[in-house]
Amino acid sequence: MTKMLLKRIIIPIIICIALSSLFVSFSSPQSTDSLPIIGEDDEYTVNASIGSTHSFNWTIYKNSSQNYVVLIQVNGLGSWSYRISKDYFVLDESNQYQIIGLSVDIPQYPQDKQIDAVVKFTFRPINQTETFSITKPIAITFTGISSGEENTIIRGIQNPLPPPLDGPYSAFGLSIIIWAAIAFFVYFITKRVIMVLVKKTETLLDDAIIEIIRIPILIIIILYGIIHSLMKLDISIGFIASLNTFYMVVLVFTVIYMAYRIFNEILEELTIRKGGRFSTFGTVLKPIFKKIGLTVIIIGGVIFGLSSIGIDVTALLAGAGVAGLVIAFAAQDTLSNFFSGIHLLLDRPFRIGDIILLETGEYCRVENVGMRSTKLYSLFDHELIILPNNSVANQKIINIVQPDTRIRKTIEVGVAYGSDLDKVKKILMDVALNHEKVVHETGFEPVVRFTGFGDSSLNFILLVWIDDVMKQWGVLSDLRSSIDDEFKREHITIPFPQRTVWLNTVKKQSSKKNNDKNK
């Protein structure tokens, strides 16, 4: 019985104890002597100035034959901007040590005078699942906030007032007075001096710009002076930080307001120079530029404001760039037409109402130039033609009403051989001079030229300038009718192509051949 009990109970228990001790010996953590070593390259507690960047460095050494994957995490910095050289790395035979750097950007107005953070190094032996961590604390104490500013006025000058006015509240009041004086001095200079100077210029644009910026600059200086003066009091840094955020919001909105007003005044000045409110620039380009300018100003102001209060806008800008590329690729035809329309409106090869000749030979009147297409009215077919702007910009177009409404046309005339050439020239010249729509001014007189000997005629051309391009077809018809009448009256023949075929020789040769055959 005893042997049976020993075999079935005691021996298995002993075996289990031995195996469990062996398992514990294999799975127990490594000795601390074999763990990696983290060298302290910098002090963990530092004094730093606001708005500066401070760096911390650690060197991690491989202290055994074991290889590790090391992960690094930073906790406690909140919304502060920081950069770490590596998020993870491997310690092995080829990489016995690694230097890790942490750069922390200290905001202009942090919420507290000191911040405590922790850098956590997590080690995982390769081919094992267990991990262990080592934490390194860092502490940053700020200088330049309230400390050292109490009971001072501008730029650290001590309060010069005698007792009992030599306290911080008196310094606060004196600082407010100084900043108010600076603000009203700037306001006075812009109103009394600069305004007098700009009124002597020919344009009203500079007057409008000075009038726009006077009040906003006054508000910005006074608000900045209030926040700067509050630093003279030993008050909460968080309260000052909140005021600074409020100031940046007001500054952004003020700058956006001034930029938009100035941009609008510039557009008004350009509208006047380009022909007024009802010109192409005033009716088409100005509204487009106004919307584009407002969008750019608002986006730029928001980005400036976010970066000023410590928000990293790098990801936002990168995302906007990628989105812009996607949109540009997807809408490349639309953008091509848009920029072609801008080109047509700025370059102005034609204006609304001009008559143009297309490559297809169509005479069209320009009805409208939009952002995507150009509308043309076909004079002969009574049709409205709508062409994409890039098609209009990339083809040869003749503006037949520029530089003026005159147009030169040519009439070709042929007379029979034997006609009196001088009489023909005189008739053609008289017909041109007697028409009221033919220009007779010096340099634009009608011209008659004898151009050559044709197969059936002596060829002439009549070159005339017509004073109205829209009446050219009627004038040419009148001139041709008058030429025909005068030629008939003077018995001058206008020949038509003809050929004479002589068959006599062929008949004689055929008869001779037949006679030879009969013989």
C-alpha positions in Angstrom: 0.0 0.0 0.0 2.8 2.3 0.9 4.6 1.6 -2.3 1.5 2.2 -4.3 0.9 5.5 -2.5 4.5 6.5 -3.2 4.3 5.6 -6.8 0.9 7.2 -7.6 1.0 10.4 -5.4 4.3 11.4 -4.0 6.5 10.7 -7.0 4.3 12.8 -9.4 4.3 15.6 -6.9 8.1 15.6 -6.7 8.3 15.6 -10.5 5.9 18.6 -10.8 7.9 20.6 -8.3 11.1 19.9 -10.1 9.6 20.9 -13.5 8.1 24.1 -12.0 11.4 25.2 -10.5 13.1 24.6 -13.8 10.4 26.6 -15.6 10.8 29.5 -13.1 14.5 29.5 -13.6 14.1 29.9 -17.3 11.4 32.5 -17.2 12.6 34.7 -14.4 13.7 38.3 -15.4 17.2 39.0 -16.3 19.6 40.3 -13.8 19.8 44.0 -13.6 23.5 43.8 -14.3 22.6 42.6 -17.9 20.0 45.3 -18.6 20.8 48.2 -21.0 22.2 51.3 -19.4 20.7 54.8 -20.1 23.3 57.5 -19.8 22.2 60.9 -18.6 23.7 63.3 -21.2 21.8 66.3 -20.0 20.3 67.6 -16.8 16.7 66.6 -16.3 15.7 69.8 -14.5 16.4 72.9 -16.5 15.5 76.6 -16.6 14.4 77.7 -20.0 13.2 81.0 -21.5 9.7 81.3 -23.0 9.6 80.9 -26.8 12.8 79.0 -26.8 13.7 75.4 -27.7 15.4 73.1 -25.2 17.0 69.7 -26.0 17.5 66.6 -23.9 19.8 63.7 -24.9 20.1 60.2 -23.6 22.6 57.4 -24.6 21.4 53.8 -24.4 24.1 51.2 -24.1 23.8 47.5 -24.8 25.1 45.8 -21.6 24.8 42.1 -22.5 24.7 39.6 -25.3 20.9 40.0 -25.5 19.5 42.0 -28.4 16.6 44.4 -27.7 13.9 46.4 -29.5 13.5 49.7 -27.8 10.4 51.9 -27.9 10.3 55.5 -26.7 7.3 57.4 -25.5 7.0 61.0 -24.2 4.2 61.8 -21.7 3.2 64.9 -19.9 4.0 67.6 -22.5 0.3 68.0 -23.6 -0.2 70.1 -26.6 3.4 71.3 -26.7 5.4 70.8 -29.8 8.3 68.4 -29.5 10.5 66.3 -31.8 12.2 63.0 -30.9 15.0 61.7 -33.0 13.7 58.1 -33.0 10.5 56.4 -31.9 12.2 53.0 -31.8 15.4 51.3 -32.6 17.3 48.0 -32.2 20.2 47.3 -29.9 22.3 44.4 -31.3 25.9 43.5 -32.2 26.0 46.0 -35.0 24.4 48.8 -33.0 25.9 48.7 -29.5 24.5 52.1 -28.4 22.1 54.7 -29.6 21.8 58.4 -28.8 18.2 59.7 -28.4 17.4 63.4 -28.7 14.3 65.2 -27.6 13.7 68.8 -28.6 10.9 70.7 -26.8 9.4 74.0 -28.1 8.4 76.2 -25.2 5.4 78.3 -26.0 5.3 82.0 -25.6 2.8 81.9 -22.8 2.7 78.5 -21.0 0.0 77.8 -18.5 2.3 77.2 -15.5 5.8 78.2 -14.5 7.0 74.6 -14.4 6.0 71.4 -16.3 7.0 67.8 -15.5 7.1 65.2 -18.1 8.3 61.6 -18.4 10.3 59.8 -21.2 9.6 56.1 -21.1 12.0 53.6 -22.6 10.4 50.1 -23.2 12.8 47.2 -23.9 11.7 43.9 -25.4 14.3 41.2 -25.9 14.3 39.8 -29.4 12.5 36.4 -29.7 10.8 36.9 -26.3 7.4 38.4 -25.3 8.4 39.9 -21.9 9.1 43.6 -21.7 10.5 46.0 -19.1 10.6 49.7 -18.9 12.8 52.5 -17.6 11.4 56.0 -17.1 13.4 59.3 -17.1 11.7 62.4 -15.7 12.3 65.9 -17.1 11.3 69.2 -15.5 11.3 72.6 -17.2 11.1 75.8 -15.1 10.3 78.9 -17.2 11.9 82.3 -17.0 10.7 85.5 -18.5 7.1 85.2 -17.4 6.0 87.6 -14.7 9.2 86.7 -12.8 11.5 89.7 -13.0 8.7 91.8 -14.6 7.0 92.8 -11.4 7.1 96.5 -10.5 8.8 97.4 -13.8 7.7 99.5 -16.8 8.6 99.1 -20.4 11.7 96.9 -21.2 12.4 96.1 -17.5 12.9 99.7 -16.3 12.2 99.8 -12.6 9.2 101.8 -11.3 10.6 105.4 -10.8 7.8 106.6 -8.7 8.5 107.5 -5.0 6.8 105.7 -2.1 4.0 104.8 -1.6 3.6 104.7 -5.4 6.6 102.4 -6.0 4.6 99.2 -5.9 3.6 96.9 -8.8 0.1 98.4 -9.1 1.6 101.8 -9.8 4.0 100.2 -12.3 0.9 98.7 -14.0 -0.8 102.0 -14.2 2.3 103.8 -15.4 2.8 101.1 -18.1 -0.8 101.5 -19.3 -0.3 105.3 -19.6 2.9 104.9 -21.6 1.3 102.4 -24.0 -1.8 104.6 -24.4 0.5 107.5 -25.2 2.4 105.5 -27.8 -0.9 104.4 -29.4 -2.3 107.9 -29.6 1.1 109.2 -30.9 1.0 106.7 -33.7 -2.7 107.7 -34.4 -1.8 111.4 -34.4 1.2 110.8 -36.7 -0.9 108.9 -39.2 -3.7 111.5 -39.1 -1.8 114.7 -39.0 1.4 114.0 -40.8 1.1 111.0 -43.1 -2.4 111.9 -44.3 -1.2 115.4 -45.2 1.6 113.8 -47.3 -0.5 111.3 -49.1 -3.1 113.9 -50.0 -0.5 115.4 -52.3 -0.3 112.3 -54.5 -2.5 111.9 -57.6 -4.1 108.7 -56.6 -6.6 108.2 -53.8 -5.4 104.7 -53.0 -2.8 105.7 -50.4 -5.4 107.9 -48.7 -7.8 105.0 -48.4 -5.1 102.7 -47.0 -4.0 105.1 -44.3 -7.7 105.6 -43.4 -8.2 101.9 -43.1 -5.2 101.1 -40.9 -5.4 104.0 -38.4 -8.1 102.6 -36.0 -7.0 98.9 -36.2 -3.4 99.8 -35.4 -4.6 101.9 -32.4 -6.6 99.0 -31.1 -3.7 96.5 -31.5 -1.2 98.8 -29.7 -3.6 99.4 -26.8 -4.5 95.8 -26.4 -0.9 94.7 -26.5 0.0 97.4 -23.9 -2.7 96.1 -21.5 -1.4 92.5 -21.7 2.2 93.7 -21.4 1.2 95.8 -18.4 -0.5 92.9 -16.6 2.9 91.2 -16.5 4.0 93.8 -13.9 1.6 92.2 -11.5 2.2 88.9 -9.8 -0.8 87.2 -11.4 -1.5 83.7 -12.7 0.5 82.8 -15.8 -2.5 80.9 -17.0 -4.6 84.1 -17.0 -1.9 85.9 -19.0 -1.8 83.0 -21.4 -5.6 83.2 -21.9 -5.2 87.0 -22.5 -2.5 86.3 -25.0 -4.7 83.8 -26.9 -7.5 86.4 -26.9 -5.0 89.0 -28.2 -3.9 86.7 -31.0 -7.5 86.1 -32.0 -8.2 89.8 -32.1 -5.0 90.4 -34.0 -5.8 87.8 -36.6 -9.3 89.2 -37.2 -7.9 92.7 -37.3 -5.2 91.8 -39.8 -7.8 89.9 -41.9 -10.1 93.0 -41.8 -7.3 95.4 -42.8 -6.0 93.1 -45.6 -9.4 92.6 -47.1 -10.2 96.3 -47.0 -6.9 97.2 -48.6 -7.3 94.5 -51.2 -10.7 95.8 -52.0 -9.4 99.3 -52.4 -6.7 98.1 -54.8 -9.4 96.3 -56.9 -11.4 99.6 -57.0 -8.4 101.5 -58.2 -7.7 98.9 -60.9 -11.3 99.0 -62.0 -11.1 102.8 -62.5 -7.9 102.4 -64.5 -9.3 99.6 -66.6 -12.4 101.5 -67.7 -14.8 101.7 -64.8 -17.5 99.6 -63.2 -19.0 98.5 -66.5 -15.8 97.4 -68.1 -14.8 93.8 -68.6 -12.5 94.0 -65.6 -15.3 95.6 -63.4 -18.0 93.2 -64.4 -16.1 89.9 -64.8 -12.6 90.0 -63.3 -13.2 92.1 -60.2 -15.8 89.7 -58.6 -13.6 86.7 -59.2 -10.5 88.4 -57.8 -12.5 89.5 -54.9 -13.6 86.0 -54.0 -10.2 84.6 -54.5 -8.5 87.3 -52.4 -11.0 86.9 -49.6 -10.4 83.1 -49.5 -6.6 83.5 -49.5 -6.7 86.2 -46.8 -8.9 84.2 -44.5 -6.9 81.0 -44.9 -3.6 82.8 -44.4 -5.0 84.6 -41.3 -6.2 81.3 -39.8 -2.9 79.6 -40.4 -1.0 82.5 -38.8 -3.4 82.6 -35.8 -3.1 78.8 -35.2 0.7 78.9 -35.4 0.9 81.9 -33.1 -1.0 80.2 -30.3 1.3 77.1 -30.5 -0.7 74.8 -32.8 1.4 72.9 -35.3 0.0 73.6 -38.8 2.5 71.4 -40.7 0.0 68.6 -41.0 -2.7 71.0 -42.1 -0.5 72.5 -44.8 0.6 69.1 -46.0 -3.0 67.9 -46.2 -4.0 71.1 -48.0 -1.2 70.6 -50.5 -2.2 67.0 -51.2 -5.9 68.0 -51.5 -4.9 70.7 -53.9 -2.9 68.3 -56.1 -5.9 65.9 -56.2 -8.3 68.6 -57.1 -6.0 70.0 -59.7 -5.6 66.6 -61.3 -9.3 65.8 -61.3 -10.3 69.2 -62.6 -7.5 69.9 -65.0 -9.8 70.7 -67.9 -11.9 73.1 -65.9 -8.8 74.7 -64.5 -7.3 75.0 -68.0 -10.5 76.8 -69.2 -10.5 79.0 -66.0 -6.9 80.2 -66.5 -7.4 80.6 -70.2 -10.4 82.8 -69.4 -8.2 84.9 -67.0 -5.6 85.2 -69.8 -8.2 86.3 -72.3 -9.6 88.9 -69.9 -6.2 90.2 -68.9 -4.5 90.1 -72.3 -7.6 91.4 -74.0 -7.1 90.2 -77.6 -10.7 91.2 -78.2 -13.5 92.9 -76.3 -17.2 92.4 -75.9 -18.8 93.5 -79.2 -15.6 93.0 -81.4 -15.9 91.2 -84.7 -13.4 88.3 -85.0 -12.5 85.9 -87.7 -12.0 82.3 -86.5 -9.8 79.7 -88.1 -12.9 78.1 -89.5 -13.6 81.2 -91.6 -16.6 82.2 -89.5 -17.2 85.9 -88.7 -18.4 86.2 -85.1 -19.3 88.9 -82.7 -17.9 88.5 -79.1 -20.9 88.3 -76.8 -19.3 87.2 -73.5 -16.1 85.9 -72.0 -16.7 83.8 -68.9 -14.5 81.7 -66.7 -15.1 78.5 -68.5 -16.3 79.4 -72.0 -16.5 82.2 -74.6 -19.8 83.0 -76.3 -19.7 84.2 -80.0 -22.6 85.2 -82.3 -22.2 84.0 -85.9 -23.1 86.9 -88.1 -24.0 84.9 -91.2 -25.7 81.8 -89.6 -27.5 83.6 -86.8 -26.1 81.1 -84.3 -24.6 81.4 -80.8 -21.3 79.5 -80.7 -19.9 78.5 -77.3 -16.2 77.6 -77.3 -14.1 76.5 -74.3 -11.7 79.2 -73.3 -8.6 77.0 -73.9 -9.8 76.4 -77.5 -10.2 80.1 -78.1 -6.8 80.9 -76.5 -4.9 78.3 -78.6 -6.2 79.2 -82.1 -5.4 82.0 -84.5 -8.0 84.7 -84.2 -8.2 87.8 -86.4 -9.8 90.8 -84.7 -11.1 92.7 -87.7 -12.2 95.8 -85.7 -8.8 96.5 -84.2 -7.0 98.8 -84.3 -10.1 100.5 -85.9 -13.1 99.6 -87.9 -11.5 100.1 -91.3 -10.7 97.1 -93.5 -8.9 96.7 -96.8 -10.4 94.5 -99.4 -9.4 93.4 -102.9 -11.5 93.1 -106.1 -10.0 91.1 -109.0 -11.0 92.0 -112.5 -10.1 90.5 -115.9 -10.6 92.2 -119.3 -10.2 90.9 -122.8 -7.0 91.0 -124.7 -6.8 94.2 -126.8 -8.6 96.4 -124.2 -7.3 99.9 -123.5 -5.3 99.4 -120.2 -5.3 103.1 -119.3 -9.1 103.3 -119.7 -9.5 100.2 -117.6 -7.4 101.7 -114.8 -9.3 105.0 -114.9 -12.7 103.2 -114.8 -11.7 101.2 -111.7 -10.3 104.2 -109.9 -13.3 106.4 -110.7 -15.7 103.7 -109.4 -13.8 103.4 -106.1 -13.5 107.2 -105.6 -17.2 107.7 -106.3 -18.4 105.4 -103.5 -19.1 107.1 -100.2 -17.9 104.2 -98.0 -14.5 103.9 -99.6 -11.8 105.8 -97.6 -10.1 108.6 -99.6 -7.7 109.9 -96.9 -4.0 110.2 -97.5 -2.3 106.8 -97.1 -5.6 105.0 -97.6 -6.4 105.9 -101.2 -7.7 103.3 -103.6 -5.0 101.5 -105.7 -5.3 99.9 -109.1 -2.7 97.4 -110.2 -2.2 95.4 -113.5 -1.2 92.0 -112.1 -0.5 89.9 -115.2 -1.5 88.1 -118.4 -4.0 85.3 -117.8 -5.0 82.5 -120.1 -8.0 84.4 -121.3 -7.7 87.9 -119.8 -5.6 90.8 -118.7 -5.8 90.8 -114.9 -6.2 93.8 -112.6 -6.8 94.3 -108.9 -8.6 97.1 -107.1 -7.5 97.7 -103.5 -9.8 99.8 -101.4 -10.2 100.7 -97.7 -13.8 100.5 -96.4 -14.6 102.7 -93.4 -16.9 100.2 -91.7 -16.0 96.5 -91.5 -19.6 95.5 -91.0 -20.5 97.1 -94.4 -17.7 95.5 -96.4 -20.0 93.0 -98.1 -22.5 95.6 -99.4 -19.7 97.9 -100.5 -17.9 95.2 -102.5 -21.2 94.3 -104.1 -21.8 97.9 -105.1 -18.3 98.3 -106.5 -18.6 95.1 -108.6 -21.9 96.3 -110.0 -20.5 99.7 -110.9 -17.5 98.2 -112.6 -19.7 95.9 -114.8 -21.9 98.9 -115.8 -18.9 101.1 -116.7 -17.3 98.3 -118.7 -20.5 97.8 -120.7 -20.8 101.5 -121.3 -17.2 101.7 -122.6 -17.5 98.4 -124.5 -14.8 96.7 -122.5 -15.3 92.9 -122.5 -14.9 90.8 -119.4 -13.9 87.5 -120.9 -14.6 84.0 -119.6 -12.3 81.0 -120.0 -12.6 79.3 -123.4 -10.7 76.8 -125.5 -10.6 76.4 -129.3 -10.2 72.9 -130.7 -9.0 72.6 -134.4 -10.0 69.4 -136.0 -9.1 70.1 -139.7 -5.6 68.6 -139.4 -6.9 65.5 -137.8 -9.5 65.0 -140.6 -6.8 65.4 -143.3 -4.5 62.9 -141.7 -7.4 60.4 -141.3 -8.4 60.7 -145.0 -4.8 60.1 -146.1 -4.5 57.0 -144.0 -7.7 55.6 -145.5 -6.5 56.3 -149.1 -3.3 54.4 -148.3 -5.2 51.4 -147.1 -7.4 51.3 -150.2 -4.4 51.2 -152.5 
